[in-house]
Amino acid sequence: IILWNAKNHFQQMQTLQGHSGTVWSVAFSPGDGAVLASGSDDKTIILWDVSQYTTPPIPEFFTVLEEAQQEKWSSWKTLEVLAQKVTNPTELQLYYTATAAAYKLGDITKEERDTYIINVLNIVPDTFKFDQSAEVVAKVKLVLEKARADGILSSHTALRLDQLVENAHTFADARFTGLVEHLAKLQLEFVCLQDEFGYIKYRIDRVETRLAHVEGRIDGIEDRVQKIQAYAENTQASLVKFKKQVRKHFKRKAAASTVSAFLSTMTLGMGSGIANAVSAVCDSVFSKVIDFSDTKHVLEVIHGEKHTPTGSDLAAAFTEDKIQEWIDKPLTDVVREPDLYPEFTRNPDFIQIASLLQISVHIDAENSSIASDALSLDDTLPPPPPVAPKNLGDEAETFAKLKEFLDLGEDVKEIPVDDDFMDAFQGLFDISFNKLGPNTEKTCRCLVDSRNRGTIRLLHWRVFYKAWLKSGQTMAEYLKSESA
């Protein structure tokens, strides 16, 4: 920290050292100004006692003059040293007086006097600090006029030095004016920066307000998600309970003899009357469970609109090659998305038949009252559906995983079968087409997208997925197998 004397051309008075970082603020104590407080980047505040620095130090000119008197220097030595210490009009006047006195006393000659004074006057334009009030210029011009009157300077030399002093003053005044203008610009920029800072602070406050609002909305969404999760859990528990009740109900109501008779009819009666036989069995089994006699009611419950099934469609559809397909039909999807299953949409009775087939697979038909001539369940019932590996899940879960791999939303119904899908497929089943063979990827595309439309839905994925599960092979084996 440097202390300056503002009353004497800002002479440097003292340097205060103590901070280890940049000093950003200083303040004098009010009143006497004897204490200076300073704050720094070093996280300290120092209080300085500056009362001892209130008196500016003695200029070197007077120090040399005092030393010359004490040491009893000769006049020429004193003038030689003092000539290098002249820095202001007062010291210039004293030097002129001392040189003239030495000449009158005979210590120096007239030529030496003139030389000393001219040499000092020549350095005045470069060494003096000229002020805006022209006080320094006025005092220097008085000395020049005195030197010309005493015959030390010729008129030409006096005029030249006068012009140099005037130029130095003009330059100092222009520099001061430039500094003032620059300071004004800096002040204007500072005001603009303050306005910009205020605007930025206003924007920050608005952003913080919006963030707080968003956080509030997020909290609300989290609460709603928790409520939805709780509702879903309750719904799932209700569905599980309902399924258990339905299974218990069917096991209790569906007589083993009826099932056996139905299976015998399904196996042996492959003629044109198969539909009527199955319909009769449906009536005998479901008459105690669900009342399907009111066709209008059944259609409204299942489809929400009226449909009239035709006997010819029913007989043509229910052939031997479709029995296994209907056993595997996802009845929940049939009811939820009837547009994907046009045959069921046209003939609601198909749902009754498919339901009977699937229920027959799961009914415990071990009953000693089964007729001896009836076919055994082991010979007639299809094998239980294969179970997917635990790390994959069923077809719906794997379909959801593929959508997650491809960054598709839960509401997306169709997945494009492109290169990204193939990458997701390899990641899901932990296989590599390159290792399995050059045609493996092409085979996989044909199996998954059998329609060759470039997209698949859950229905199409279910067909592929169940076909793979029935093979009992790993996905790598299945893609390279003869059946594939």
C-alpha positions in Angstrom: 0.0 0.0 0.0 1.5 3.3 -1.1 0.8 6.6 0.8 0.8 9.7 -1.5 0.9 13.4 -0.6 -2.0 14.7 -2.6 -1.1 18.4 -1.8 2.4 18.1 -3.3 1.9 16.7 -6.8 1.2 13.3 -5.2 4.6 12.7 -3.9 5.1 9.2 -2.6 5.3 9.3 1.2 5.6 5.7 2.3 5.0 2.1 1.3 3.1 -0.2 3.8 3.9 -3.9 3.5 2.1 -6.7 5.3 -0.5 -8.3 3.1 0.2 -11.5 1.2 -2.6 -11.1 -1.3 -4.1 -8.4 -3.6 -5.5 -5.4 -1.6 -9.0 -4.6 -2.8 -10.2 -1.9 -0.4 -8.8 0.8 1.9 -10.4 3.4 4.1 -9.1 6.1 6.5 -10.6 6.6 9.9 -13.0 9.6 9.9 -11.8 12.8 11.5 -8.1 12.7 12.0 -7.3 10.0 9.3 -4.6 8.6 11.6 -5.7 5.0 11.0 -5.9 3.2 7.7 -7.9 0.0 7.3 -7.1 -2.4 4.3 -8.7 -5.6 3.2 -7.0 -8.2 1.0 -7.4 -11.5 -0.8 -5.4 -13.1 2.0 -8.6 -12.9 4.1 -7.2 -10.4 6.6 -7.9 -6.8 7.5 -5.0 -4.7 8.8 -5.3 -1.5 10.7 -2.3 0.8 10.0 -1.1 3.7 12.2 -0.4 6.4 9.5 -0.1 9.4 11.9 3.7 9.3 11.5 3.3 9.6 7.7 1.1 12.7 7.7 4.2 15.0 7.2 5.8 14.4 3.8 9.5 13.5 3.7 12.0 16.3 3.2 12.9 16.6 -0.6 16.3 15.5 -1.6 17.2 19.1 -2.7 17.0 20.4 0.8 18.7 17.3 2.2 21.7 17.9 -0.1 21.7 21.6 0.8 21.8 20.7 4.5 24.5 18.2 4.0 26.6 20.7 2.0 26.4 23.2 4.8 27.4 20.6 7.4 30.2 19.1 5.4 31.3 22.6 4.2 31.3 21.7 0.5 32.7 24.1 -2.0 30.3 26.2 -4.0 30.9 24.4 -7.3 30.4 20.9 -5.7 27.2 22.0 -4.1 25.9 23.5 -7.3 26.9 20.4 -9.3 25.0 18.1 -6.9 22.0 20.4 -6.5 21.5 20.7 -10.3 20.4 17.0 -10.3 17.9 17.5 -7.6 15.8 20.4 -8.9 12.2 19.1 -9.5 9.9 22.1 -8.9 9.7 25.9 -9.3 10.6 26.6 -5.7 13.8 24.5 -5.9 14.6 26.2 -9.3 14.3 29.7 -7.7 16.5 28.6 -4.8 19.1 27.1 -7.1 19.1 30.3 -9.2 19.6 32.4 -6.1 22.4 30.1 -4.8 24.2 30.3 -8.1 24.0 34.1 -8.3 25.2 34.3 -4.7 28.2 32.1 -5.4 29.1 34.3 -8.4 28.9 37.5 -6.3 31.1 35.9 -3.6 33.6 35.0 -6.3 33.4 31.3 -5.8 32.5 30.7 -9.4 33.0 32.6 -12.6 30.4 34.2 -14.8 30.7 31.5 -17.4 30.3 28.8 -14.7 27.2 30.6 -13.3 25.7 30.8 -16.8 26.5 27.1 -17.5 24.9 25.9 -14.2 21.7 27.9 -14.7 21.3 27.1 -18.5 21.9 23.3 -17.8 19.1 23.3 -15.1 16.7 25.3 -17.3 17.2 22.9 -20.2 15.9 19.9 -18.1 12.9 21.8 -16.7 10.5 20.9 -19.6 11.3 17.1 -19.1 11.5 16.9 -15.3 8.9 19.3 -14.0 5.3 18.1 -13.4 3.0 20.8 -14.9 -0.4 21.3 -13.4 -3.6 22.3 -15.1 -3.8 25.7 -13.4 -0.5 26.8 -15.1 1.0 27.8 -11.8 4.2 25.9 -12.5 4.5 27.5 -16.0 4.1 31.0 -14.6 6.9 30.5 -12.0 9.3 29.0 -14.6 8.6 31.9 -17.0 9.5 34.3 -14.2 12.9 32.5 -13.8 13.5 32.6 -17.6 12.7 36.3 -17.7 15.1 36.9 -14.8 17.8 34.9 -16.5 17.4 36.9 -19.7 17.5 40.2 -17.8 20.7 39.1 -16.0 22.3 38.4 -19.3 22.5 34.6 -18.7 20.1 33.8 -21.6 20.0 35.4 -24.9 16.6 36.4 -26.3 16.6 33.5 -28.7 17.5 31.0 -26.0 14.9 32.4 -23.6 12.3 32.3 -26.3 13.2 28.7 -27.2 13.0 27.6 -23.5 9.8 29.5 -23.0 8.3 27.6 -26.0 9.4 24.2 -24.6 7.9 25.0 -21.2 4.7 26.1 -22.9 4.6 22.9 -25.0 5.2 20.7 -21.9 2.3 22.5 -20.1 0.0 22.1 -23.2 0.9 18.4 -23.4 0.3 17.9 -19.7 -3.0 19.7 -20.0 -4.1 17.6 -23.0 -3.0 14.4 -21.2 -5.0 15.5 -18.2 -8.0 16.2 -20.4 -7.6 12.8 -22.0 -7.5 11.2 -18.6 -10.6 13.0 -17.6 -12.4 11.9 -20.8 -11.2 8.4 -20.3 -12.4 8.5 -16.7 -15.8 9.7 -17.9 -16.0 6.7 -20.3 -15.0 4.3 -17.6 -17.7 5.8 -15.3 -20.2 5.4 -18.1 -19.1 1.8 -18.7 -19.3 1.2 -15.0 -22.9 2.5 -15.0 -23.7 0.2 -18.0 -22.2 -2.7 -16.2 -24.2 -2.0 -13.1 -27.4 -1.9 -15.2 -26.4 -5.1 -16.9 -25.6 -6.7 -13.6 -28.9 -5.6 -12.3 -30.7 -7.2 -15.3 -28.7 -10.4 -14.9 -29.6 -10.5 -11.2 -33.2 -10.0 -12.1 -33.0 -12.9 -14.6 -31.3 -15.0 -12.0 -34.1 -14.3 -9.5 -36.7 -15.2 -12.1 -34.9 -18.4 -12.9 -34.7 -19.3 -9.2 -38.4 -18.6 -8.9 -39.2 -20.8 -11.9 -36.9 -23.5 -10.5 -38.7 -23.4 -7.2 -42.0 -23.7 -9.1 -40.6 -26.6 -11.1 -39.4 -28.3 -7.9 -42.9 -27.9 -6.5 -44.4 -29.5 -9.6 -41.9 -32.3 -9.4 -42.9 -33.0 -5.8 -46.5 -33.0 -6.9 -45.8 -35.4 -9.8 -43.8 -37.7 -7.4 -46.8 -37.7 -5.1 -49.1 -38.6 -8.0 -46.7 -41.3 -9.2 -46.7 -42.8 -5.7 -50.5 -42.8 -5.6 -50.6 -44.4 -9.1 -48.1 -47.1 -7.9 -50.2 -47.8 -4.9 -53.3 -48.0 -7.0 -51.5 -50.3 -9.5 -50.4 -52.6 -6.6 -53.9 -52.7 -5.2 -55.3 -53.5 -8.7 -52.6 -56.2 -9.2 -53.5 -57.7 -5.8 -57.2 -57.7 -6.8 -56.5 -59.4 -10.1 -54.4 -62.1 -8.4 -57.2 -62.7 -6.0 -59.8 -62.7 -8.8 -57.7 -65.2 -10.8 -57.5 -67.5 -7.8 -61.3 -67.3 -7.3 -61.9 -68.1 -11.0 -59.5 -71.1 -11.0 -61.1 -72.4 -7.9 -64.6 -71.8 -9.4 -63.7 -73.6 -12.6 -62.1 -76.6 -10.8 -65.1 -77.0 -8.7 -67.7 -76.6 -11.4 -66.1 -78.2 -14.4 -66.8 -81.9 -14.1 -64.0 -84.2 -15.2 -66.5 -86.3 -17.3 -67.5 -83.2 -19.2 -63.9 -82.3 -19.9 -63.2 -85.8 -21.1 -66.2 -85.8 -23.3 -65.2 -82.5 -24.8 -61.6 -83.7 -25.4 -62.9 -86.9 -27.0 -65.2 -84.9 -29.3 -62.3 -82.4 -30.1 -60.0 -85.3 -31.0 -62.4 -87.6 -32.9 -64.9 -85.3 -34.4 -63.0 -83.6 -37.2 -66.0 -83.4 -39.5 -68.1 -80.5 -40.5 -70.2 -80.8 -37.3 -67.2 -80.0 -35.0 -68.4 -76.5 -34.3 -71.8 -77.7 -33.2 -70.3 -80.4 -30.9 -67.9 -78.0 -29.3 -70.7 -75.5 -28.9 -72.8 -78.1 -27.1 -69.9 -78.9 -24.8 -69.4 -75.2 -24.1 -73.1 -75.0 -23.1 -72.8 -77.9 -20.8 -69.6 -76.7 -19.1 -70.3 -72.9 -18.9 -74.0 -73.1 -18.1 -73.0 -73.5 -14.4 -70.3 -70.8 -14.6 -71.2 -68.1 -17.0 -74.6 -67.5 -18.7 -73.8 -67.3 -22.4 -77.4 -67.8 -23.5 -77.9 -64.1 -23.8 -75.7 -63.4 -26.8 -76.5 -59.7 -26.8 -75.2 -59.3 -23.3 -72.1 -61.3 -24.0 -71.2 -59.2 -27.0 -71.8 -55.9 -25.2 -69.6 -57.1 -22.3 -66.7 -58.3 -24.5 -66.8 -55.9 -27.5 -69.1 -53.0 -26.5 -71.1 -53.5 -29.7 -73.3 -56.0 -31.5 -71.9 -58.8 -33.7 -73.7 -61.8 -35.3 -71.4 -64.8 -35.8 -72.1 -67.0 -38.7 -72.1 -70.8 -38.5 -70.0 -71.2 -41.6 -67.3 -68.9 -40.4 -67.3 -70.7 -37.0 -67.0 -74.2 -38.7 -64.3 -73.0 -41.1 -62.2 -71.3 -38.5 -62.3 -74.1 -35.9 -60.2 -76.8 -37.7 -57.6 -79.0 -36.3 -54.6 -76.9 -37.4 -56.0 -74.0 -35.3 -56.6 -75.8 -32.1 -53.1 -75.3 -30.8 -53.1 -71.6 -32.0 -56.3 -70.9 -30.1 -54.9 -72.6 -27.0 -52.1 -70.0 -27.1 -54.3 -67.0 -27.9 -53.8 -64.1 -25.4 -57.4 -63.6 -24.5 -56.7 -60.5 -22.4 -55.2 -58.8 -25.5 -58.2 -60.0 -27.6 -60.6 -58.2 -25.3 -58.3 -55.2 -24.8 -57.4 -54.7 -28.5 -60.1 -56.4 -30.6 -59.0 -54.6 -33.8 -55.9 -56.7 -33.9 -57.9 -60.0 -33.9 -60.5 -59.6 -36.7 -61.7 -63.2 -36.6 -62.6 -62.8 -32.9 -64.2 -59.4 -33.7 -66.4 -60.9 -36.4 -67.3 -64.0 -34.3 -67.5 -63.4 -30.5 -68.3 -67.1 -30.0 -64.7 -67.8 -30.9 -63.7 -66.3 -27.5 -65.9 -68.8 -25.7 -64.3 -71.7 -27.6 -60.7 -70.4 -27.0 -61.5 -69.8 -23.4 -62.8 -73.4 -23.0 -59.7 -74.8 -24.7 -57.3 -72.9 -22.4 -59.3 -73.7 -19.3 -59.3 -77.4 -20.1 -55.5 -77.3 -20.2 -55.3 -76.1 -16.6 -58.2 -78.1 -15.1 -57.2 -80.9 -12.7 -59.1 -83.7 -14.4 -58.0 -86.5 -12.2 -61.3 -88.0 -11.2 -62.1 -91.7 -10.7 -65.5 -91.1 -12.4 -64.0 -90.7 -15.8 -65.4 -93.2 -18.2 -63.2 -96.1 -19.1 -63.6 -95.6 -22.8 -62.7 -91.8 -22.5 -59.3 -90.7 -23.7 -56.7 -90.0 -20.9 -55.7 -86.4 -20.3 -52.1 -87.3 -21.0 -53.0 -88.4 -24.5 -55.3 -85.5 -25.3 -54.1 -82.4 -23.5 -51.4 -80.3 -25.1 -48.1 -79.9 -23.2 -47.9 -77.0 -20.7 -46.7 -73.7 -22.2 -42.9 -73.3 -22.0 -41.6 -70.8 -19.4 -39.3 -68.0 -20.4 -35.9 -67.7 -18.6 -36.1 -65.6 -15.4 -33.6 -63.0 -16.7 -35.8 -62.3 -19.7 -39.5 -62.5 -18.6 -42.5 -63.2 -20.8 -43.1 -61.7 -24.3 -44.7 -58.5 -22.9 -41.7 -57.9 -20.6 -39.1 -58.5 -23.4 -41.1 -56.3 -25.7 -41.0 -53.5 -23.1 -37.2 -54.1 -22.7 -36.7 -53.7 -26.5 -38.6 -50.4 -26.4 -36.4 -49.3 -23.5 -33.2 -50.2 -25.4 -34.5 -48.1 -28.3 -35.5 -45.2 -26.1 -39.2 -45.6 -27.2 -42.0 -44.5 -24.9 -44.3 -46.9 -23.1 -47.3 -45.7 -25.3 -45.5 -46.7 -28.5 -47.3 -49.7 -30.1 -45.0 -50.5 -33.0 -41.2 -51.0 -33.1 -39.2 -50.5 -36.3 -37.2 -53.6 -37.2 -34.0 -51.8 -38.3 -30.3 -52.0 -37.4 -30.9 -50.4 -34.0 -33.5 -53.1 -33.3 -31.0 -55.8 -34.3 -28.4 -54.3 -31.8 -31.1 -54.3 -29.1 -32.0 -57.9 -29.9 -28.4 -59.0 -29.5 -28.1 -57.2 -26.2 -31.3 -58.7 -24.9 -30.4 -62.3 -25.7 -26.7 -61.8 -25.2 -25.7 -63.1 -28.6 -23.6 -61.9 -31.5 -24.7 -62.3 -35.1 -21.1 -62.1 -36.3 -20.1 -65.1 -34.3 -23.2 -67.1 -35.2 -22.8 -66.8 -39.0 -23.2 -64.4 -41.9 -26.9 -65.2 -42.5 -28.0 -65.2 -38.8 -29.1 -61.6 -38.8 -31.1 -62.0 -42.0 -32.8 -65.1 -40.5 -33.6 -63.2 -37.3 -35.2 -60.4 -39.3 -37.4 -62.8 -41.3 -38.5 -64.6 -38.1 -39.3 -61.5 -36.2 -40.9 -59.5 -39.0 -42.6 -62.4 -40.9 -44.8 -59.9 -42.7 -41.8 -58.0 -44.0 -43.4 -54.6 -43.2 -40.4 -53.1 -41.3 -42.3 -52.8 -38.0 -43.8 -55.2 -35.4 -46.3 -55.0 -32.6 -46.6 -57.0 -29.4 -48.8 -59.5 -31.2 -46.1 -60.3 -33.8 -43.4 -60.4 -31.2 -45.5 -62.9 -29.1 -45.7 -65.3 -32.1 -41.9 -65.2 -32.5 -41.2 -65.4 -28.8 -43.5 -68.4 -28.1 -42.2 -70.2 -31.1 -38.7 -69.9 -29.7 -39.8 -71.0 -26.2 -41.4 -74.1 -27.7 -38.2 -75.1 -29.3 -36.5 -75.5 -25.9 -33.3 -74.1 -27.4 -31.2 -71.1 -26.6 -31.7 -68.2 -28.9 -28.3 -68.8 -30.6 -29.2 -72.5 -31.2 -32.7 -71.5 -32.4 -31.5 -69.0 -35.0 -29.1 -71.7 -36.5 -31.6 -74.6 -36.2 -33.3 -76.4 -39.1 -36.7 -75.3 -37.9 -35.7 -71.6 -38.1 
